Amino acid sequence: MGKSIILFAGVVGILSVFLFGRPSNYDPIEYSLPPPPELKGELAANTHLRGAKLLLKGQILGPESLLVEGSDTIYTGTWDAKVVKIVDGAIQKSVQLPPNGRGKRPAKCATFDTEHLCGRPLGIRRLDARQLVVADSYFGLFTVDFDNDKEPTKQIFSPDSKPGGQKPMFINDLDVMDDGTTLFFSDSSNKFDRAHFLHGFLENRPTGRLLQLDLNTGVAEVVLSELHFANGVQIHPDKASVLVAECSMARIQRYYFAGPKKGQHEVFIDNLPGFPDNIRLTNDGTSFLVGLAGVRHADQLLPFVDMLGHYPAIRKFILQVVPERYLFPVMQLISKKYGFVLELGLDGKVLRTYQDPIGSVVSDISQAIDDASHLYLGSFHADFIAVIPKKGLQID
């Protein structure tokens, strides 16, 4: 037994020397998160999400961001590079964004190898009466008009323009000012693309940015930089500030683009019980819904992301040992399934939560959005949209 342990340690040691002696594109930094919060008070565990109905189960791939309109229409982008319109629970129409604004895509999308060639639509919003605006993680920002069969899509921002001297590698979410002239969007990383999102998450370098696009001129500028995995974007109802999720640091930042604090930023809420993805204003405009793509709390046996903050060498070892295409599946195997949505007041305080503590129905929630009667949940890897009646959920 003792010899086996010595032999194993020797093999690990030799492997470590070999791996760390090779050139590596991975350079994790040390980081520190506050002690994970306890699930008590407003954060106390509940099972509100277990009553969800699974819409389009097995018919849709990775509905990461959702736009809900009226009582019967949902728009979303999917892993197979489509933007789809769903009416009365059925896919009515779909369009594909042209790769890089032009050209042809591979015959098969929704794979690790072809995602960067096909594109991956993520954040989606209403731009005007006719058009949606969609963030493609690889190819920029596009308008989508489902009623225009001749030219349903148009590129309005290309990452090749390199705002701030850096090409956005991972365009993620967006929001549009009411006047339709200004748009804010996030770039999660200037190093790793969407297919390698966990590599950027584990490296955790502050290479994320919040950008502002002038829709009249097409010019984008960086308004906030050095963000750790910039993610969800939501303009505050004060019309003077915008929220951006700093996913890998379990917090949300607030940037002021107008008013007496113009140009300043501050932490809107810190030490969340998970990693914030998209942020959306509730239907009545009185609070925010935040989907958590993963959880962290005091009762966790292994708060993986928290524990590894002080050990960049271990994270580098993981990134070098696990083949790129298998990193996400491996992390899924060791992560506990948990569905978690936060509802925050306009001041950033937690009002209530909606949970599925064992992920029996829904987990890894990318976005929550509501209408007058239902709550809708999207996930970047689910094959359905979860729908829950609001009655009894206490959503304001």
BAKE-269910 format. One record per residue (C-alpha): x, y, z; residue in three letters; residue number from 0. Coordinates in Angstrom, 2 decimals. Example, Ala and Ser with C-alpha at 12.3 -4.5 7.8 and 13.67 -1.06 7.14 Angstrom:
# residues 2
12.30,-4.50,7.80,ALA,0
13.67,-1.06,7.14,SER,1
# end
This chain:
# residues 396
0.00,0.00,0.00,MET,0
2.80,2.41,0.97,GLY,1
4.71,1.62,-2.23,LYS,2
1.58,2.26,-4.29,SER,3
1.12,5.68,-2.75,ILE,4
4.78,6.54,-3.37,ILE,5
4.49,5.33,-6.96,LEU,6
1.28,7.33,-7.52,PHE,7
2.87,10.46,-6.05,ALA,8
5.89,9.96,-8.27,GLY,9
3.76,9.63,-11.41,VAL,10
1.78,12.77,-10.50,VAL,11
5.02,14.62,-9.83,GLY,12
6.57,13.62,-13.15,ILE,13
3.34,14.45,-15.00,LEU,14
3.21,17.85,-13.31,SER,15
6.79,18.66,-14.31,VAL,16
6.06,17.55,-17.86,PHE,17
2.88,19.58,-18.17,LEU,18
4.17,22.71,-16.51,PHE,19
7.32,22.53,-18.59,GLY,20
5.29,22.76,-21.80,ARG,21
4.23,26.07,-23.34,PRO,22
0.76,26.93,-22.07,SER,23
-1.90,29.41,-23.08,ASN,24
-3.40,29.24,-19.59,TYR,25
-2.40,31.75,-16.94,ASP,26
-4.81,31.67,-13.97,PRO,27
-4.58,34.34,-11.29,ILE,28
-5.17,34.14,-7.57,GLU,29
-8.52,35.53,-6.43,TYR,30
-10.56,35.64,-3.26,SER,31
-14.32,35.50,-2.76,LEU,32
-16.09,36.35,0.50,PRO,33
-17.18,33.35,2.60,PRO,34
-20.20,31.83,0.81,PRO,35
-23.54,33.01,2.24,PRO,36
-25.78,30.79,4.33,GLU,37
-29.09,29.79,2.81,LEU,38
-31.29,31.44,5.39,LYS,39
-33.61,34.42,5.58,GLY,40
-34.46,35.59,2.05,GLU,41
-31.99,32.98,0.72,LEU,42
-33.59,30.03,2.54,ALA,43
-34.03,26.95,0.37,ALA,44
-37.42,26.41,-1.27,ASN,45
-38.90,24.30,-4.05,THR,46
-40.76,26.96,-6.03,HIS,47
-39.20,25.89,-9.34,LEU,48
-40.18,22.24,-9.12,ARG,49
-43.63,22.97,-10.49,GLY,50
-42.21,24.05,-13.84,ALA,51
-43.62,22.81,-17.13,LYS,52
-40.95,21.96,-19.69,LEU,53
-41.78,23.68,-22.95,LEU,54
-40.43,22.20,-26.22,LEU,55
-38.64,19.42,-24.36,LYS,56
-36.16,17.78,-26.75,GLY,57
-36.99,20.22,-29.56,GLN,58
-34.68,23.10,-28.69,ILE,59
-30.96,23.37,-27.87,LEU,60
-29.64,25.75,-25.23,GLY,61
-32.21,28.57,-25.03,PRO,62
-29.81,30.82,-23.09,GLU,63
-31.64,34.15,-23.31,SER,64
-35.38,34.72,-23.64,LEU,65
-37.58,37.58,-24.78,LEU,66
-41.25,37.18,-23.83,VAL,67
-43.95,39.31,-25.46,GLU,68
-47.70,39.26,-24.98,GLY,69
-49.23,36.12,-23.59,SER,70
-48.08,33.69,-26.24,ASP,71
-44.76,34.67,-27.88,THR,72
-41.17,33.82,-26.89,ILE,73
-37.97,34.58,-28.80,TYR,74
-34.67,32.86,-28.08,THR,75
-31.30,31.97,-29.57,GLY,76
-30.14,28.36,-29.66,THR,77
-26.88,26.41,-29.76,TRP,78
-27.46,25.39,-33.38,ASP,79
-27.08,29.06,-34.38,ALA,80
-30.79,29.81,-34.77,LYS,81
-32.99,32.62,-33.52,VAL,82
-36.45,31.17,-33.07,VAL,83
-39.94,32.57,-32.63,LYS,84
-42.21,30.46,-30.45,ILE,85
-45.97,31.03,-30.48,VAL,86
-48.43,29.14,-28.28,ASP,87
-45.73,26.68,-27.26,GLY,88
-44.62,25.75,-30.79,ALA,89
-41.72,26.96,-32.93,ILE,90
-43.35,29.10,-35.59,GLN,91
-40.29,30.39,-37.42,LYS,92
-36.50,30.45,-37.21,SER,93
-33.67,32.36,-38.86,VAL,94
-29.92,31.88,-38.82,GLN,95
-27.47,34.72,-38.42,LEU,96
-24.91,34.77,-41.25,PRO,97
-21.48,33.66,-39.98,PRO,98
-19.34,36.76,-39.52,ASN,99
-22.09,38.62,-41.32,GLY,100
-21.45,36.65,-44.53,ARG,101
-20.60,33.28,-46.05,GLY,102
-21.66,29.71,-45.38,LYS,103
-21.76,27.66,-42.21,ARG,104
-20.95,23.97,-41.69,PRO,105
-23.64,21.40,-42.39,ALA,106
-23.78,20.50,-38.69,LYS,107
-23.84,23.07,-35.91,CYS,108
-24.25,22.67,-32.12,ALA,109
-20.89,20.94,-31.66,THR,110
-17.71,21.99,-29.90,PHE,111
-15.80,21.87,-33.19,ASP,112
-18.26,23.88,-35.29,THR,113
-19.62,26.44,-32.82,GLU,114
-17.03,29.07,-33.78,HIS,115
-17.94,28.60,-37.44,LEU,116
-21.72,28.53,-37.00,CYS,117
-22.05,31.24,-34.36,GLY,118
-23.90,31.20,-31.06,ARG,119
-26.76,33.69,-30.48,PRO,120
-27.03,34.66,-26.82,LEU,121
-28.56,37.91,-25.47,GLY,122
-31.79,38.98,-27.20,ILE,123
-33.84,42.18,-26.86,ARG,124
-36.53,44.18,-28.65,ARG,125
-34.98,47.05,-30.67,LEU,126
-38.07,48.61,-32.23,ASP,127
-41.57,47.68,-33.38,ALA,128
-40.25,45.42,-36.15,ARG,129
-36.77,44.35,-35.13,GLN,130
-35.06,42.37,-32.42,LEU,131
-31.37,42.78,-31.65,VAL,132
-29.30,39.69,-30.92,VAL,133
-25.77,39.23,-29.60,ALA,134
-23.89,36.50,-31.44,ASP,135
-21.01,35.43,-29.25,SER,136
-18.61,35.16,-32.21,TYR,137
-19.85,37.43,-34.97,PHE,138
-21.23,40.56,-33.33,GLY,139
-24.61,42.21,-33.00,LEU,140
-27.46,41.68,-35.46,PHE,141
-30.96,42.93,-36.02,THR,142
-33.58,40.27,-36.73,VAL,143
-36.88,40.93,-38.50,ASP,144
-39.05,37.83,-38.75,PHE,145
-41.42,39.63,-41.14,ASP,146
-38.68,40.42,-43.67,ASN,147
-38.18,37.27,-45.70,ASP,148
-35.78,38.97,-48.12,LYS,149
-33.32,40.26,-45.51,GLU,150
-34.27,38.98,-42.05,PRO,151
-30.90,39.78,-40.45,THR,152
-28.41,42.64,-40.59,LYS,153
-25.10,43.05,-38.80,GLN,154
-24.87,46.30,-36.82,ILE,155
-21.60,45.64,-34.99,PHE,156
-18.59,43.56,-35.97,SER,157
-16.00,42.45,-33.40,PRO,158
-13.37,43.11,-36.07,ASP,159
-13.78,46.82,-35.31,SER,160
-11.74,46.16,-32.13,LYS,161
-13.21,48.73,-29.73,PRO,162
-10.58,49.88,-27.26,GLY,163
-7.95,48.16,-29.38,GLY,164
-9.17,44.67,-28.42,GLN,165
-11.36,42.34,-30.44,LYS,166
-14.29,41.04,-28.36,PRO,167
-13.88,37.28,-28.18,MET,168
-17.06,36.45,-26.27,PHE,169
-19.98,38.83,-26.83,ILE,170
-22.58,37.81,-24.29,ASN,171
-25.59,39.94,-23.33,ASP,172
-27.06,43.34,-24.19,LEU,173
-29.72,45.92,-23.43,ASP,174
-31.11,48.86,-25.39,VAL,175
-32.05,52.34,-24.21,MET,176
-35.71,53.25,-24.69,ASP,177
-34.87,55.86,-27.33,ASP,178
-33.30,53.16,-29.51,GLY,179
-30.07,55.09,-30.08,THR,180
-27.78,53.48,-27.51,THR,181
-27.02,49.87,-26.71,LEU,182
-24.87,48.36,-23.95,PHE,183
-23.30,44.93,-24.35,PHE,184
-20.85,42.70,-22.51,SER,185
-17.68,41.03,-23.72,ASP,186
-16.90,38.21,-21.30,SER,187
-13.30,37.77,-22.41,SER,188
-10.80,39.13,-24.91,ASN,189
-8.94,35.81,-24.80,LYS,190
-11.39,32.89,-24.74,PHE,191
-14.42,32.34,-26.94,ASP,192
-17.81,30.93,-25.89,ARG,193
-16.85,27.31,-26.50,ALA,194
-13.98,27.78,-24.03,HIS,195
-16.01,29.71,-21.46,PHE,196
-14.90,27.50,-18.57,LEU,197
-11.27,28.15,-19.46,HIS,198
-11.87,31.86,-19.02,GLY,199
-13.88,31.21,-15.86,PHE,200
-11.12,29.14,-14.26,LEU,201
-8.34,31.45,-15.37,GLU,202
-10.44,34.32,-13.94,ASN,203
-8.38,37.15,-15.33,ARG,204
-10.24,40.48,-15.49,PRO,205
-10.43,40.67,-19.28,THR,206
-14.19,41.27,-19.49,GLY,207
-15.68,44.58,-20.59,ARG,208
-18.90,46.56,-20.81,LEU,209
-19.30,48.44,-24.07,LEU,210
-21.62,51.14,-25.34,GLN,211
-22.72,51.16,-28.98,LEU,212
-24.05,54.26,-30.73,ASP,213
-26.69,52.82,-33.04,LEU,214
-26.63,55.93,-35.24,ASN,215
-22.91,55.79,-35.99,THR,216
-22.19,52.11,-35.35,GLY,217
-19.24,53.08,-33.12,VAL,218
-18.65,51.13,-29.91,ALA,219
-16.58,52.29,-26.96,GLU,220
-15.44,50.57,-23.79,VAL,221
-17.09,52.13,-20.73,VAL,222
-15.99,49.61,-18.09,LEU,223
-13.05,47.22,-18.25,SER,224
-11.16,44.76,-16.05,GLU,225
-14.29,42.75,-15.30,LEU,226
-14.14,39.09,-14.31,HIS,227
-16.29,37.23,-16.86,PHE,228
-18.69,40.05,-17.74,ALA,229
-22.09,38.54,-18.33,ASN,230
-25.71,39.75,-18.03,GLY,231
-26.58,43.38,-18.86,VAL,232
-29.64,45.35,-17.71,GLN,233
-30.27,49.09,-17.86,ILE,234
-31.55,50.36,-14.52,HIS,235
-35.00,52.05,-14.47,PRO,236
-33.26,55.24,-13.30,ASP,237
-32.08,55.61,-16.94,LYS,238
-28.71,56.78,-15.63,ALA,239
-27.00,53.46,-14.89,SER,240
-26.60,49.94,-16.18,VAL,241
-25.97,46.66,-14.36,LEU,242
-23.45,44.08,-15.53,VAL,243
-22.93,40.68,-13.92,ALA,244
-19.37,39.81,-12.93,GLU,245
-20.09,36.12,-13.08,CYS,246
-16.91,34.48,-11.77,SER,247
-16.74,36.87,-8.79,MET,248
-20.37,36.22,-7.75,ALA,249
-21.32,39.90,-7.90,ARG,250
-23.03,42.55,-10.01,ILE,251
-21.50,45.92,-10.90,GLN,252
-23.37,49.16,-11.58,ARG,253
-22.00,51.67,-14.10,TYR,254
-23.35,55.23,-14.33,TYR,255
-23.56,56.63,-17.86,PHE,256
-25.49,59.79,-16.91,ALA,257
-26.23,62.00,-13.91,GLY,258
-23.94,63.23,-11.13,PRO,259
-22.07,59.89,-10.95,LYS,260
-21.45,59.70,-14.70,LYS,261
-18.40,57.57,-15.49,GLY,262
-18.30,55.97,-12.04,GLN,263
-19.05,52.40,-11.08,HIS,264
-19.80,50.55,-7.85,GLU,265
-20.73,47.09,-6.63,VAL,266
-24.51,46.72,-6.83,PHE,267
-24.56,43.45,-4.86,ILE,268
-21.75,41.18,-3.71,ASP,269
-21.31,37.64,-2.38,ASN,270
-24.21,36.12,-4.26,LEU,271
-25.19,32.49,-3.57,PRO,272
-24.09,31.62,-7.08,GLY,273
-22.67,32.94,-10.32,PHE,274
-24.92,35.54,-11.98,PRO,275
-25.79,35.15,-15.62,ASP,276
-28.45,37.30,-17.29,ASN,277
-30.30,40.07,-15.44,ILE,278
-33.80,41.14,-16.42,ARG,279
-36.23,43.74,-15.14,LEU,280
-39.52,42.24,-13.97,THR,281
-42.68,42.75,-15.98,ASN,282
-43.88,45.55,-13.68,ASP,283
-40.46,47.23,-13.54,GLY,284
-40.08,47.10,-9.75,THR,285
-37.33,44.49,-9.34,SER,286
-34.70,42.41,-11.14,PHE,287
-34.57,38.68,-11.83,LEU,288
-31.10,37.12,-11.88,VAL,289
-30.42,33.59,-13.08,GLY,290
-27.56,31.76,-11.37,LEU,291
-25.53,29.54,-13.69,ALA,292
-24.10,27.72,-10.67,GLY,293
-24.40,27.94,-6.90,VAL,294
-22.12,28.57,-3.92,ARG,295
-23.27,28.59,-0.31,HIS,296
-22.01,27.85,3.20,ALA,297
-23.57,24.38,3.35,ASP,298
-21.85,23.12,0.21,GLN,299
-19.51,20.20,0.77,LEU,300
-17.09,21.49,-1.87,LEU,301
-17.51,25.13,-2.94,PRO,302
-15.20,24.42,-5.88,PHE,303
-14.77,27.93,-7.27,VAL,304
-14.21,29.45,-3.82,ASP,305
-11.73,26.77,-2.76,MET,306
-9.54,27.06,-5.84,LEU,307
-9.22,30.85,-5.73,GLY,308
-5.92,30.71,-3.86,HIS,309
-4.53,27.87,-5.98,TYR,310
-3.95,29.07,-9.55,PRO,311
-1.43,26.26,-10.09,ALA,312
-4.12,23.64,-9.52,ILE,313
-6.46,25.40,-11.94,ARG,314
-3.67,25.56,-14.50,LYS,315
-3.07,21.85,-14.01,PHE,316
-6.77,21.13,-14.61,ILE,317
-6.80,23.27,-17.74,LEU,318
-3.73,21.52,-19.12,GLN,319
-4.78,17.97,-18.24,VAL,320
-8.44,17.95,-19.24,VAL,321
-8.93,18.10,-23.04,PRO,322
-10.70,21.31,-24.05,GLU,323
-13.83,19.63,-25.37,ARG,324
-14.30,17.62,-22.17,TYR,325
-13.81,20.37,-19.57,LEU,326
-17.49,21.30,-19.37,PHE,327
-18.75,17.68,-19.19,PRO,328
-16.19,16.93,-16.46,VAL,329
-17.24,19.99,-14.45,MET,330
-20.88,18.96,-14.85,GLN,331
-20.08,15.58,-13.33,LEU,332
-18.53,17.06,-10.19,ILE,333
-20.98,19.94,-9.75,SER,334
-24.22,19.57,-7.83,LYS,335
-27.35,20.31,-9.83,LYS,336
-29.25,23.29,-8.43,TYR,337
-31.81,25.69,-9.87,GLY,338
-31.64,29.19,-8.41,PHE,339
-33.18,32.54,-9.34,VAL,340
-32.71,35.71,-7.30,LEU,341
-35.18,38.57,-7.21,GLU,342
-33.45,41.84,-6.30,LEU,343
-34.91,45.21,-5.42,GLY,344
-33.92,48.25,-7.44,LEU,345
-31.48,49.02,-4.61,ASP,346
-29.74,45.65,-4.95,GLY,347
-31.21,43.98,-1.87,LYS,348
-32.44,40.39,-2.10,VAL,349
-36.24,40.29,-1.99,LEU,350
-36.83,36.57,-2.46,ARG,351
-35.57,33.51,-4.32,THR,352
-36.97,30.71,-6.48,TYR,353
-35.17,27.41,-6.16,GLN,354
-34.91,23.76,-7.11,ASP,355
-32.31,22.57,-4.55,PRO,356
-31.55,19.25,-6.23,ILE,357
-32.05,20.36,-9.81,GLY,358
-34.76,17.76,-10.29,SER,359
-36.57,19.92,-12.85,VAL,360
-34.25,22.79,-13.74,VAL,361
-30.64,23.77,-13.00,SER,362
-27.88,26.09,-14.26,ASP,363
-30.32,28.90,-15.01,ILE,364
-29.03,31.44,-17.52,SER,365
-32.03,33.75,-17.43,GLN,366
-35.35,34.29,-15.72,ALA,367
-37.99,36.56,-17.22,ILE,368
-41.66,37.03,-16.45,ASP,369
-44.87,38.27,-18.01,ASP,370
-48.19,38.99,-16.32,ALA,371
-48.85,35.37,-15.42,SER,372
-45.74,33.20,-15.76,HIS,373
-42.03,32.94,-15.01,LEU,374
-39.82,31.64,-17.85,TYR,375
-36.38,30.09,-17.39,LEU,376
-33.64,29.58,-19.95,GLY,377
-30.40,27.60,-19.70,SER,378
-27.40,27.54,-22.01,PHE,379
-27.37,23.75,-22.15,HIS,380
-30.98,22.67,-21.48,ALA,381
-33.20,21.19,-24.20,ASP,382
-36.30,23.02,-23.00,PHE,383
-37.69,26.29,-21.66,ILE,384
-39.10,26.02,-18.14,ALA,385
-42.43,27.79,-17.50,VAL,386
-43.96,28.30,-14.05,ILE,387
-47.25,30.01,-13.12,PRO,388
-46.54,33.11,-11.03,LYS,389
-49.50,32.48,-8.79,LYS,390
-48.04,31.65,-5.40,GLY,391
-44.49,32.70,-6.32,LEU,392
-44.91,36.24,-4.92,GLN,393
-43.25,37.98,-7.88,ILE,394
-44.18,41.64,-7.51,ASP,395
# end
